[in-house]
Amino acid sequence: MVLHLRYPNAHTHWFSSLFLYLYVDVSDDSLREIITRVLMERFVVHRPHPWGALVTFIELLRNPQVRFLE
C-alpha cells in the first residue's frame, strides 16, 4: 500500500486516508508499529522521498486524533 503514496492525486489521497484510518481505529499496537516501520523504511532507502509518503507521515505526527507520540 505504501508504494501507492506517490504524487498528489485522488489515488494517493485514498491510500493516505486508509493508513490514517487504520492507525486510529485499530487498537492493535503491532499494526501501528508495522505502519510506522514501513513509512520510515521509505524515507531511509529512497531519495527523493515520495510526496504522498511525506504527507502521510507528517499527518501522523501533527494530527491530534492520531496520538502518534503516545
C-alpha positions in Angstrom: 0.0 0.0 0.0 2.8 2.4 0.7 4.0 2.1 -2.9 0.8 3.9 -3.9 1.8 7.0 -1.8 3.4 8.9 -4.7 2.4 12.2 -6.2 -0.7 14.4 -5.5 -3.8 12.7 -6.9 -7.0 11.0 -5.7 -5.4 7.6 -5.6 -2.6 8.8 -3.2 -5.2 10.6 -1.0 -7.3 7.5 -0.7 -4.3 5.4 0.4 -3.1 8.1 2.8 -6.6 8.3 4.3 -6.6 4.5 4.6 -3.3 4.5 6.5 -4.6 7.2 8.9 -7.9 5.3 9.4 -6.1 2.1 10.2 -3.7 3.8 12.6 -6.5 5.5 14.5 -9.3 2.9 14.6 -7.3 -0.3 15.1 -6.4 -0.9 18.7 -3.6 -3.4 17.8 -0.2 -1.9 18.6 1.6 -4.3 16.3 -0.3 -2.9 13.3 0.7 0.6 14.3 4.3 -0.4 14.5 4.2 -2.0 11.1 2.7 1.1 9.5 5.4 3.3 11.2 8.2 0.9 10.2 7.1 0.7 6.6 6.8 4.5 6.2 10.2 5.0 7.9 11.8 2.5 5.5 10.6 4.5 2.6 12.5 7.6 3.9 15.7 5.7 4.7 16.0 3.9 1.3 14.8 6.2 -1.5 15.7 9.7 -2.3 13.9 11.9 -3.2 11.1 10.9 -0.9 7.7 10.3 -2.4 5.3 13.2 -1.8 2.4 11.1 -0.5 4.6 9.2 2.0 5.9 12.5 3.4 2.3 14.0 3.7 1.1 10.8 5.4 3.9 10.8 7.9 3.5 14.5 8.6 -0.2 13.9 9.1 0.6 11.1 11.6 2.8 13.5 13.6 0.5 16.6 13.5 -3.0 15.2 13.8 -4.1 15.2 17.5 -6.6 12.4 16.8 -3.9 10.0 15.8 -1.9 10.4 19.0 1.3 9.1 17.3 3.7 10.1 20.0 1.8 8.4 22.9 
